Amino acid sequence: MRTQSMAAGALLAFALAVGPAVAAPPSNAKPLSQIVAGIEAVSGFASIKEVDWDSNGYWEIEYFKTDGSKVEVKIDPVTGSPRR
């Protein structure tokens, strides 16, 4: 029992040190369909491999281009622009 409470305390301390996770896109975010449409409009786009919401507050999208190269991009959910 004591081991569990120590582990829970350590996890809580880590979470507080790292900061709060962003569980979902903000209310003023563009719809995911618009974000994906922007990716599909990229020159040489072939197909989307994966779309994930990152707890740091952005969409992480992996896609392939027609030349076979894989692209990973982080997209701001409000502007729809790539993050730097």
DSSP file (Angstrom, degrees, kcal/mol; ACC not computed):
  #  RESIDUE AA STRUCTURE BP1 BP2  ACC     N-H-->O    O-->H-N    N-H-->O    O-->H-N    TCO  KAPPA ALPHA  PHI   PSI    X-CA   Y-CA   Z-CA
    1    1 A M     >        0   0    0      0, 0.0     4,-2.0     0, 0.0     5,-0.2   0.000 360.0 360.0 360.0 -44.2    0.0    0.0    0.0
    2    2 A R  H  >  +     0   0    0      1,-0.2     4,-2.1     2,-0.2     5,-0.2   0.875 360.0  55.0 -64.0 -37.0    2.8    2.4    0.9
    3    3 A T  H  > S+     0   0    0      1,-0.2     4,-2.4     2,-0.2    -1,-0.2   0.900 107.1  50.6 -63.0 -40.6    4.6    1.7   -2.4
    4    4 A Q  H  > S+     0   0    0      1,-0.2     4,-2.5     2,-0.2    -1,-0.2   0.916 110.7  47.5 -63.9 -43.3    1.4    2.6   -4.3
    5    5 A S  H  X S+     0   0    0     -4,-2.0     4,-2.1     2,-0.2    -1,-0.2   0.853 111.7  51.0 -69.7 -32.1    1.0    5.9   -2.5
    6    6 A M  H  X S+     0   0    0     -4,-2.1     4,-2.3     2,-0.2    -1,-0.2   0.910 111.6  47.7 -67.5 -41.6    4.7    6.7   -3.1
    7    7 A A  H  X S+     0   0    0     -4,-2.4     4,-2.3     2,-0.2    -2,-0.2   0.910 112.0  49.3 -65.0 -42.1    4.3    5.9   -6.8
    8    8 A A  H  X S+     0   0    0     -4,-2.5     4,-2.3     1,-0.2    -1,-0.2   0.897 111.0  50.3 -63.9 -40.3    1.2    8.1   -7.0
    9    9 A G  H  X S+     0   0    0     -4,-2.1     4,-2.4     2,-0.2    -2,-0.2   0.899 110.5  49.1 -64.3 -41.2    3.0   10.9   -5.3
   10   10 A A  H  X S+     0   0    0     -4,-2.3     4,-2.2     2,-0.2    -2,-0.2   0.903 111.3  49.8 -65.2 -40.9    5.9   10.7   -7.6
   11   11 A L  H  X S+     0   0    0     -4,-2.3     4,-2.5     2,-0.2    -2,-0.2   0.908 111.1  49.1 -64.1 -42.3    3.6   10.7  -10.6
   12   12 A L  H  X S+     0   0    0     -4,-2.3     4,-2.4     2,-0.2    -2,-0.2   0.920 110.4  50.5 -63.3 -43.9    1.7   13.7   -9.3
   13   13 A A  H  X S+     0   0    0     -4,-2.4     4,-1.9     1,-0.2    -1,-0.2   0.898 111.2  49.2 -61.3 -40.6    5.0   15.6   -8.7
   14   14 A F  H  X S+     0   0    0     -4,-2.2     4,-2.4     2,-0.2     5,-0.2   0.928 110.4  50.2 -63.9 -45.2    6.1   14.8  -12.3
   15   15 A A  H  X S+     0   0    0     -4,-2.5     4,-2.0     1,-0.2    -2,-0.2   0.888 111.7  47.9 -62.5 -39.7    2.8   16.0  -13.7
   16   16 A L  H  < S+     0   0    0     -4,-2.4    -1,-0.2     2,-0.2    -2,-0.2   0.864 112.3  49.4 -69.1 -35.4    3.0   19.3  -11.8
   17   17 A A  H  < S+     0   0    0     -4,-1.9    -2,-0.2    -5,-0.2    -1,-0.2   0.878 114.6  43.9 -70.6 -37.8    6.6   19.8  -12.9
   18   18 A V  H  < S-     0   0    0     -4,-2.4    -2,-0.2     1,-0.2    -1,-0.2   0.829 113.1-123.4 -76.9 -33.1    5.8   19.2  -16.5
   19   19 A G     <  -     0   0    0     -4,-2.0    -1,-0.2    -5,-0.2     2,-0.1  -0.355  41.9 -41.1 108.0 167.9    2.7   21.3  -16.6
   20   20 A P        -     0   0    0      0, 0.0     2,-0.2     0, 0.0    -4,-0.0  -0.417  58.1-125.9 -71.0 140.0   -0.9   20.5  -17.5
   21   21 A A        -     0   0    0     -2,-0.1     2,-0.9     1,-0.0    35,-0.2  -0.569  17.4-123.5 -80.6 147.1   -1.5   18.3  -20.5
   22   22 A V        -     0   0    0     33,-2.6    35,-0.3    -2,-0.2    -1,-0.0  -0.833  26.1-170.7 -92.8 108.0   -3.8   19.6  -23.2
   23   23 A A        +     0   0    0     -2,-0.9    -1,-0.2     1,-0.1    30,-0.1   0.782  63.2   3.4 -74.4 -28.5   -6.4   16.9  -23.5
   24   24 A A  S    S-     0   0    0     31,-0.1    -1,-0.1    30,-0.0     3,-0.1  -0.967  90.3 -75.5-152.3 161.9   -8.1   18.1  -26.6
   25   25 A P        -     0   0    0      0, 0.0    33,-0.0     0, 0.0    -2,-0.0  -0.268  61.5 -96.6 -57.9 150.5   -8.0   20.9  -29.2
   26   26 A P    >   -     0   0    0      0, 0.0     3,-1.9     0, 0.0    -4,-0.0  -0.203  33.5-105.6 -67.2 163.7   -9.2   24.3  -27.9
   27   27 A S  T 3  S+     0   0    0      1,-0.3     0, 0.0    -3,-0.1     0, 0.0   0.741 120.2  53.7 -64.4 -23.5  -12.7   25.4  -28.6
   28   28 A N  T 3  S+     0   0    0      2,-0.0    -1,-0.3     0, 0.0     2,-0.1   0.230  83.8 124.9 -95.3  14.8  -11.5   27.9  -31.3
   29   29 A A    <   -     0   0    0     -3,-1.9    49,-0.3     1,-0.1     3,-0.1  -0.375  68.1-107.9 -72.1 150.4   -9.6   25.2  -33.2
   30   30 A K        -     0   0    0     47,-3.2    -1,-0.1     1,-0.1    50,-0.1  -0.449  47.2 -91.6 -68.2 150.6  -10.3   24.5  -36.9
   31   31 A P    >>  -     0   0    0      0, 0.0     4,-1.6     0, 0.0     3,-1.1  -0.373  32.2-120.0 -61.5 145.1  -12.1   21.3  -37.6
   32   32 A L  H 3> S+     0   0    0      1,-0.3     4,-2.8     2,-0.2     5,-0.2   0.836 112.9  64.2 -57.0 -33.3   -9.8   18.4  -38.2
   33   33 A S  H 3> S+     0   0    0      1,-0.2     4,-2.1     2,-0.2    -1,-0.3   0.867 103.1  47.9 -60.4 -35.8  -11.3   18.0  -41.7
   34   34 A Q  H <> S+     0   0    0     -3,-1.1     4,-1.8     2,-0.2    -1,-0.2   0.875 110.6  51.2 -71.4 -37.3  -10.0   21.4  -42.6
   35   35 A I  H  X S+     0   0    0     -4,-1.6     4,-1.6     2,-0.2    -2,-0.2   0.940 112.6  45.8 -62.6 -47.1   -6.5   20.6  -41.2
   36   36 A V  H  X S+     0   0    0     -4,-2.8     4,-2.7     1,-0.2    -2,-0.2   0.894 108.7  55.8 -64.3 -40.5   -6.4   17.4  -43.2
   37   37 A A  H  X S+     0   0    0     -4,-2.1     4,-1.2    -5,-0.2    -1,-0.2   0.881 105.4  53.3 -59.9 -37.5   -7.7   19.2  -46.4
   38   38 A G  H  < S+     0   0    0     -4,-1.8     4,-0.3     2,-0.2    -1,-0.2   0.885 109.9  47.0 -64.1 -38.8   -4.7   21.6  -46.0
   39   39 A I  H >< S+     0   0    0     -4,-1.6     3,-1.7     1,-0.2    -2,-0.2   0.916 109.2  54.0 -67.4 -43.1   -2.3   18.6  -45.9
   40   40 A E  H 3< S+     0   0    0     -4,-2.7    -1,-0.2     1,-0.3    -2,-0.2   0.747 102.6  59.4 -64.0 -22.6   -4.0   17.0  -48.9
   41   41 A A  T 3< S+     0   0    0     -4,-1.2    -1,-0.3    -5,-0.2    -2,-0.2   0.541  78.6 115.2 -83.3  -6.9   -3.5   20.3  -50.8
   42   42 A V  S X  S-     0   0    0     -3,-1.7     3,-2.0    -4,-0.3     2,-0.1  -0.404  81.3 -99.6 -65.0 136.9    0.3   20.1  -50.4
   43   43 A S  T 3  S+     0   0    0      1,-0.3    -1,-0.1    -2,-0.1    -2,-0.1  -0.352 108.2  15.6 -58.2 129.2    2.1   19.7  -53.7
   44   44 A G  T 3  S+     0   0    0      1,-0.2    22,-3.0    21,-0.1    23,-0.3   0.546  86.3 161.0  83.7   8.0    3.1   16.1  -54.2
   45   45 A F  E <   +A   65   0A   0     -3,-2.0    -1,-0.2    20,-0.2    20,-0.2  -0.358   9.8 165.6 -62.3 138.5    0.8   14.7  -51.5
   46   46 A A  E     -     0   0A   0     18,-2.7     2,-0.3     1,-0.3    19,-0.2   0.695  54.9 -25.0-117.6 -57.3    0.0   11.0  -51.8
   47   47 A S  E     -A   64   0A   0     17,-1.4    17,-3.4     0, 0.0     2,-0.4  -0.995  52.5-111.5-161.3 154.4   -1.6    9.7  -48.6
   48   48 A I  E     -A   63   0A   0     -2,-0.3    15,-0.3    15,-0.2     3,-0.1  -0.761  22.6-177.6 -90.7 133.3   -1.9   10.2  -44.9
   49   49 A K  E     -     0   0A   0     13,-2.6     2,-0.3    -2,-0.4    14,-0.2   0.849  65.5  -6.5 -92.5 -45.5   -0.3    7.7  -42.6
   50   50 A E  E     -A   62   0A   0     12,-1.9    12,-2.7     2,-0.0     2,-0.4  -0.996  46.5-163.6-157.4 144.2   -1.2    8.9  -39.2
   51   51 A V  E     +A   61   0A   0     -2,-0.3     2,-0.4    10,-0.2    10,-0.2  -0.993  21.9 172.4-130.1 124.4   -2.9   11.8  -37.4
   52   52 A D  E     -A   60   0A   0      8,-2.4     8,-3.2    -2,-0.4     2,-0.6  -0.979  31.9-130.8-132.3 144.3   -2.4   12.3  -33.6
   53   53 A W  E     -A   59   0A   0     -2,-0.4     2,-0.4     6,-0.2     6,-0.2  -0.857  28.1-146.6 -88.8 123.0   -3.3   14.9  -31.1
   54   54 A D  E >>  -A   58   0A   0      4,-3.0     3,-2.4    -2,-0.6     4,-0.9  -0.751  14.0-131.4 -92.1 136.9   -0.2   15.7  -29.1
   55   55 A S  T 34 S+     0   0    0     -2,-0.4   -33,-2.6     1,-0.3    -1,-0.1   0.576 103.1  73.0 -66.1  -7.1   -0.8   16.7  -25.5
   56   56 A N  T 34 S-     0   0    0      2,-0.2    -1,-0.3   -35,-0.2   -33,-0.1   0.444 124.1 -93.3 -85.0   0.0    1.5   19.7  -26.0
   57   57 A G  T <4 S+     0   0    0     -3,-2.4     2,-0.3   -35,-0.3    -2,-0.2   0.807  88.0  90.7 101.0  33.2   -1.3   21.3  -28.0
   58   58 A Y  E  < S-A   54   0A   0     -4,-0.9    -4,-3.0    18,-0.1     2,-0.4  -0.986  71.2-106.3-150.8 161.1   -0.9   20.5  -31.7
   59   59 A W  E     -AB  53  75A   0     16,-2.6    16,-3.3    -2,-0.3     2,-0.6  -0.748  28.0-154.9 -84.8 134.2   -1.8   18.0  -34.4
   60   60 A E  E     -AB  52  74A   0     -8,-3.2    -8,-2.4    -2,-0.4     2,-0.4  -0.958  17.7-175.7-111.3 117.9    1.0   15.7  -35.4
   61   61 A I  E     -AB  51  73A   0     12,-3.1    12,-2.7    -2,-0.6     2,-0.5  -0.948  14.3-166.2-122.2 132.0    0.5   14.4  -38.9
   62   62 A E  E     +AB  50  72A   0    -12,-2.7   -13,-2.6    -2,-0.4   -12,-1.9  -0.959  21.6 161.6-112.8 132.3    2.6   11.9  -40.9
   63   63 A Y  E     -AB  48  71A   0      8,-2.5     8,-3.4    -2,-0.5     2,-0.3  -0.959  31.4-122.7-145.6 164.9    2.0   11.6  -44.6
   64   64 A F  E     -AB  47  70A   0    -17,-3.4   -18,-2.7    -2,-0.3   -17,-1.4  -0.834  17.7-143.9-109.0 147.3    3.6   10.3  -47.8
   65   65 A K  E >   -A   45   0A   0      4,-2.5     3,-2.2    -2,-0.3   -20,-0.2  -0.617  34.4-101.7-100.9 167.4    4.5   12.3  -50.9
   66   66 A T  T 3  S+     0   0    0    -22,-3.0   -21,-0.1     1,-0.3   -22,-0.1   0.734 121.3  61.5 -63.9 -21.6    4.2   10.9  -54.5
   67   67 A D  T 3  S-     0   0    0    -23,-0.3    -1,-0.3     2,-0.1   -22,-0.1   0.438 121.0-107.4 -83.6   2.5    8.0   10.4  -54.5
   68   68 A G  S <  S+     0   0    0     -3,-2.2    -2,-0.1     1,-0.3     2,-0.1   0.329  73.8 138.4  93.0  -7.1    7.7    8.0  -51.6
   69   69 A S        -     0   0    0     -5,-0.1    -4,-2.5     1,-0.1     2,-0.4  -0.430  48.7-132.3 -74.4 147.6    9.2   10.3  -48.9
   70   70 A K  E     -B   64   0A   0     -6,-0.2     2,-0.4    -2,-0.1    -6,-0.2  -0.835  19.4-162.3-100.2 137.0    7.5   10.5  -45.5
   71   71 A V  E     -B   63   0A   0     -8,-3.4    -8,-2.5    -2,-0.4     2,-0.5  -0.963   6.1-164.7-121.0 134.4    6.8   13.9  -44.0
   72   72 A E  E     +B   62   0A   0     -2,-0.4     2,-0.4   -10,-0.2   -10,-0.2  -0.984  17.5 173.8-117.2 127.5    6.1   14.6  -40.3
   73   73 A V  E     -B   61   0A   0    -12,-2.7   -12,-3.1    -2,-0.5     2,-0.5  -0.985  27.2-142.3-137.2 144.4    4.5   17.9  -39.5
   74   74 A K  E     -B   60   0A   0     -2,-0.4     9,-3.3     9,-0.4     2,-0.5  -0.929  24.1-159.9-105.3 125.6    3.1   19.6  -36.4
   75   75 A I  E     -BC  59  82A   0    -16,-3.3   -16,-2.6    -2,-0.5     6,-0.1  -0.913  18.5-126.0-115.6 129.3    0.1   21.7  -37.1
   76   76 A D     >  -     0   0    0      5,-3.0     4,-2.1    -2,-0.5   -18,-0.1  -0.557  19.6-143.6 -67.3 127.5   -1.3   24.5  -34.9
   77   77 A P  T  4 S+     0   0    0      0, 0.0   -47,-3.2     0, 0.0    -1,-0.1   0.743  94.1  44.5 -70.3 -22.3   -5.0   23.6  -34.3
   78   78 A V  T  4 S+     0   0    0    -49,-0.3   -20,-0.0     3,-0.1    -2,-0.0   0.898 125.9  26.2 -88.1 -45.6   -6.2   27.2  -34.4
   79   79 A T  T  4 S-     0   0    0      2,-0.2    -1,-0.1   -49,-0.1   -50,-0.0   0.759  90.4-135.1 -90.3 -26.0   -4.3   28.6  -37.4
   80   80 A G     <  +     0   0    0     -4,-2.1   -51,-0.0     1,-0.3    -1,-0.0   0.521  63.2 128.8  80.1   5.1   -3.9   25.4  -39.3
   81   81 A S        -     0   0    0     -5,-0.1    -5,-3.0     1,-0.1    -1,-0.3  -0.609  68.8 -95.2 -92.8 152.4   -0.3   26.4  -40.0
   82   82 A P  B     -C   75   0A   0      0, 0.0     2,-0.3     0, 0.0    -7,-0.3  -0.377  40.0-126.9 -61.7 142.8    2.8   24.3  -39.3
   83   83 A R              0   0    0     -9,-3.3    -9,-0.4     1,-0.1   -25,-0.0  -0.655 360.0 360.0 -88.9 149.2    4.5   24.9  -36.0
   84   84 A R              0   0    0     -2,-0.3    -1,-0.1     0, 0.0     0, 0.0   0.404 360.0 360.0 -96.8 360.0    8.2   25.7  -35.8
